[in-house]
Amino acid sequence: MQLQRLELFSTKKEFLSFLGICLFILFYALLIEYNNYKNLTRFNTALVDAVVSKQYTKTKLTKNGKRKTYQVLKLKADKGFSFYTSAKKDFQNVKDKKLNLEIYTSKISFYEYLTSFYAYSRIKNVDEKISIKERLNDFISKEHTDSNIASIYKALYTATPLNSDLQTSFSNLGISHLLAISGFHLGVLASVLFFMFKLPYKFLQQRYFPYRSYKVDSFIFISITLLAYLLFLDSPPSLLRAFTMLILGFVLYDRGYKIISMQTLLLTVMILLSFSPRLFFSIGFWLSVSGVFYIFLFLIHFKHLSKFWQFVLVPFWVYFMMIPFSVVIFGNFSIYHPLSILWTTLFTLFYPLSILGHLIGQGDIFDSILSSFLSLSSAGYIVNIGLIYLVLHIFLSIVGTVKKPILIFLLIESLLIFLYSLLK
């Protein structure tokens, strides 16, 4: 006889109490952010230490009709805010390096401080010390002759942003989510760590600590390892969501609560937004949440299906449910886009094998395949679909959590957007 698992919030009072606590934490977090904002904008200029996450060249026409070329830098400050600035066209490559800048702050609003803003600046100093991330990226680059292939692996391992051409290529193929480190990658890494830990732990457990729980100790080992990786990558929003949900999921499951539940996802989202209001404005965070939402939506309404059919159907379901997000937000599509279901499935093998390949000096083992794969992206084209369709999709999705028949309309709407994009 299997015991029935508990609901996280059994009464409205419990949920409202939790909501009240989250709102209090959110209010306090916003007060802290506003205080930091006022300190930044107290004078017309401020000294800021920030790491360059992206650097690229841009050309524009001036008011006089002349072409002006310059460098654009995207930075993340030590205080947590992100901003853009510019430098001369011959400015050195400072990607992943820490800069000390004097930025002009008089026109920065609080909303821009929470999201992102452009600031005129004077670069005072470039920290030439080579960071661990730079060393790792150099190690990756040395194993590849094609810089684009190297960039793909840097995105996969160190969350280094891709250039605009590669971003468009993967958007055309419908697999941008594979290059943005998220819960999918975390799940693969957790599985690999679980099996790596099992054999030596079982050997030592039988001899020295048979009273210990493998389930608990393996979770502690995996959590600490993944936390170190999360901090190394500077906590990307999608990865932060996945890690938080991993911790909460284990704690709740260990105490007899349901984890395949919208309440679990809601709990994760509310906690993260309360402590980090900037996540409200992160597209990556909301796309990550949406992916988990549709997985849960399927598993909740179709729990009567066998594990085999759930495994087969979930990738198709999530693909079609995420089509409106992909097309409306990114606007890219190609005839190869539906094959992303296959690529996503194969990625669970490719990802750990590619890591192993780099560790043993065979990082280029998949280079020819990736080169052929990138050539498919040239078939991409632009698809324009109004935001209203995405709003409708989200509305139907929310209603579908309590009304199963709504899923039919949700699926029809997604299929129509898919067919429109494909036939265009």
N, C-alpha and C positions, 0 to 999 in steps of 0.2 A: 504494500500500500504506500503510495507516494503522498507525502504531506503537501498540502496546498500552501503556496508561498503567499506572504502578506503583501498588501498594498502599502505603498509608502505613506500616502495620506489617506487615512480611513474616514476622516470627516472634513467638512469644509472649514471648521474652526482650526484644525491643525494646519491646513494649507494657508489660511489667512494669517495665522501666527507666523508661519515661515516667510510668507510674502512681506509681512511687516518688518521682520528682522532684515530681510534682503534690502528693502527700501531704505531702512536706517543706514545700513552699511554703504549703499549706493550714495546716499546723501552725504555721508562723511567722506567717501572717496572723492566725490565731486568738489567738496570743500578743499580737500588737500590739493587737487588738481588746479583749482582756481587760485589758491594761494601761490602755487608754483608759477602759474601764468602771470600773476601780478608781480611776482619777483622778477620774472623774465622781462616784462615790459615796463618795469619801474622807470628805466631811463630809455633814451632813444636807441641805445645800442647795448648789447650784452655779450659777454664772453661765453662761448659754448664749446664743450668738448663733444665730438660726435664721430661716429664711424661711418665711412662711405660704403653704402650697400650697392649702389649702382652708379656708373659713369658712362656717358655717351656723348657723341658729338651732334650738334644741332645747327641747322642753318635757317635763317629767316631773312625776310626783306625788311629793311628799315623804312622810316617815313620818307627818306630821300630816294628810295628805290634801289638802294645798294644791298648786296648780300652780305650778311654778317654771320660768321661761323664762330661757335664757342662751345665750351664743355658744360654739360649739365651734370650736377652731382645730386644724388639722393642720399640723405644722411639720417642716421638715428642718433639722437643725443643721449648722453648718459642719463639725463632726467626722464627719458622715455618717449619724448615727442619726436616726430619725423618731419623733415622739411627738405625743400629743394633750394639749391643755390647754383650760381654759375661761375665759371672761371674762363680764362683765356683759352683760345683754341689749341695752343701749344703747351697747355698745362700738363704736368706729368701724370702718369697713371697712378692714382691713389686708391683704387678699389680695395676695400677691406682694411684700409689704414685709418688710424685715428688722427683727426685734425683738431686743431684749436683755432676757432674762428671768432671774429667779431661780427655779429649779425645786427642788422637794423630792425628794430622790433616795433616801431611806432604804429604800424598799420596792421598788426596781427590781431585778429579777433580771438575770443575764447573758443569759438567753434573751430576755427582753423588750427588752434593750438591742439585741440583734441583729435583732429583729423590729420591734416597735412597743410603746409603752406609754403609759399616761396618767399625767400628773404635775400635781399642784397647783403653781401658779406665781404669781408677781407680775411683771407686765410693768413693766420699769424704763424702757424707752425704745423709741420707734418711729422708725425711720429714715424720714424723710419724703422723702428723695431718690427721684425717680422713676427706676426701673430701665428698662433697654432693653426688657425683656419687657413692662413696664407700658405703655411708649410704643407698642409694637407692638400690644398688646391694645386700647389706646385707638384706634389707627388702624383696626383691624378693626371695632370697635364703631361707629365713625362711618359706616361704609358699610352699616349695617343698621339697620332700624327695629325689628325683632323681637329682643329680647335672647336668646331661645333659639337663634335662627339664628346670632347673633354668638358665642354660647358654643360652638356646633358648630365654627365656624372657628377659634376660639381653641384648642380641643382638637386640631384638625388641624394647626395651625401652631406653637403654642407649648406643647403638651402640658399645657394648663390643664385641671384636672379638671372634669368635668361635674357639675351638680347631680344629686341622687338621682333626680328625675323623668325627666330626660333619659337617665340611665344605664339606668333601667328601660325606657324607650321603645326604645332601641337594642338592649337585651337581648331584648325581645319580638320584634324584627324579625330577630334573629340576626346583627347586624352591629356588635356592640360592638368587634370587632377592627379595624374601619375607623376608629374614633374614637381608638383607642389607637395612637400612633405606633410602628410596628414595622418589621420587615423588608419588609413589603409596600410601605409608604410609601418606605422607603429605596431599594427597587428601582426604583420609579417616578422618584424624584428622581435616582438614578444614571443612568437612561436619558435623562432630560431633559438632564442635565449633559453626558452623552456626546455628544449631538447638537449641543448649544450650543457645545461645545468644538471639534468636528470642523472646521467651515468655517474659522474664523480660524486654527486650528493648521495645517491643510493649506496655507493661503495663505502663512503665514510659513515653514513647513518647506521648501517648494520653493525659497524664496529665500535663507534664512539657515542652516538646519541640516538638510539632507537626510539626514544621518547618524543623526538621532535616531529613536527608535521611537515611533510614534503610540500604540501599545498601552500602552507603559510610561508615557509622559508624560500620556496621558489618565487613566490609573489614578491617578497621583500627584495630578493636579488634582482629580479626583473625591474621592479619599480625604481630601485636606486640607479641601476644602469640606464634606464630610459630617462630618468630625471637628469642625470649628468648630461645625456645627449641633448635633452630639451634646453638646458641652460647653455650648453655649448653653442646651440643654434640661435640663442637669444629669444627663445620662446615664440616661434611662429604661431599665430592665432589658431590655425587648424590643428596643429600638433598639441597646443596647450589644451584645446577642447578634448582631444582624444586621450591625453594623459590624465586629465581630471576625471573623465568618464571611466577610465580604467580603474583608478583608485576607488572612486565612489561605487562602481559596479562590483568590485571585489568585496568591499566592506558591506554593502547591502546584501549581496548573495550569501556571504558568510553568516549573516544574521537572519537569514530566512526570508528576505524581501525579494519581490520580483525585480529583475533587471531588464527584461525585454518589455519595457513599459514606457509610455510617453511621460510618465511621472519622473522616471530616471533621467530622461533627456531634459525635461523641464528643470529639474533640480540642478543639473550640471550647468545649463545655460544661465539660470538665475544667479547661481553662486559666482560664475565667472564675470557676468555683467556687473554684479554688485561690487566686486573687488577691482575690476578693470573696466571703467566706463568707455575706454577707447574702443573696446571690442564692438560696441554698438555700430561703429562706422567701418568695420572690417568686412569686406566682401568675402575674403577667404574664410573667415569665421562662420559666416552665415551659410556659405555653400557647404562647409563641413557639417554644420548642424542639419542642413537640408538632406544631405546624403544619408545620415543616420536616421533622420525622421522617416524617410521613405522605406528604409530597411525595416524599421520597427512597424510601420504601417502595414507592410506586407505580412510580417511574421505574426502580428496580432490578429489580423483578419483571416489569415489563411494558415493558422496554426494546426488545422486538421490535416493538412497535407503531410506526406512523409518527408523525412529529412532529405532524401534524395531529390524530390521535386522542389523543395524549398531551395536547395543548393543550385539546381538548374535554373529555376525561374527568377530568383532574386536579382541576378545581374541584368536580365532583360527588363524587369520591372523598374529597377533603379535607373537604367539608361533612359527609358521613355519618360519617367517622372522628372528627370533632370534636363530633358531636352529644352523645355521652355526657358530654364535658367541659362543654359548654354547659349542658345540662339539669341535671346534678348540681351544678355549682358555682353557676350563676346561678338556676336554677329557673324561668326565664321562657320562655314559648313563645307562638306565635300561628299562625294559619293562613297568615300571610305569611312565616313564618320560612324556608320552603324557597326563597323568592325571593331570599334572601341570596346565592345562587349568581350570579344575574343582577346584583344590586347590586354585588357584589364585582368582577365583570368590567367593569361600566360605570365603576367607581370609577377604573380606570386612565386613563380619559379625563377624568373629572370633576376629579380632584385637580390635575393640572397646569393645566387650564383655569381652575379656581377661583383658583389662585395668580396666573395671568396677569391675570384679571379684577380682583383686588385691586390689582395693580401699576399698572393703567391706570385706576383709579378706577371700575371696573364690578363691584365685589365682590358686588353684590346680584343679579347676573344669574341665579343659581339659587335665589333666595330663595323664590319662589312654588312651585317644585318641591319644595324641602325642607320647606316648610310643609305641602304636601299629603302628603308622605312621612311626616311626623311624625303626621299624623292617623290613619294606618294602625295605629299602635302601640297605639291604644285597644282593639284586639281581643285584647290579650295576656291570658294567664292563668298561674296558677302550676301547675307540674308537680313533683311530689315523687318522686324516684327515689333509692333507697338508694345509699350510697357503694360498696357491694359490687359493683355493676354497673360502676362506673368502674374499680375495682381489677381486675375480670375483663377489662375492655377493655384495660387497660394490659398485663396479663399476656399476653393473646393477641397484642397488638401486638408485644411483645418476641419472643415465640416465632416470630411471623410473619416476622421478619427472616431466619431461617434455614430455616423450613419454609413454603414457598409455599402448600400446601394449607390451612394454618391461616387464610389470608386469607378463605376461604369462611365459616368460622365467625365471623370478625371482622366481616365484612360483614353476615351474618345478625343477629348481636347488635346491631349499630348500627341496622339497619333495623327491628328489633323495638322498640328504644327510640324511634326516630323515629315509628313507627306508633302506639305507645302515647301519645306526646306529642301527636300530631296528632289522634287520635280522642278524647282526653280533653276 
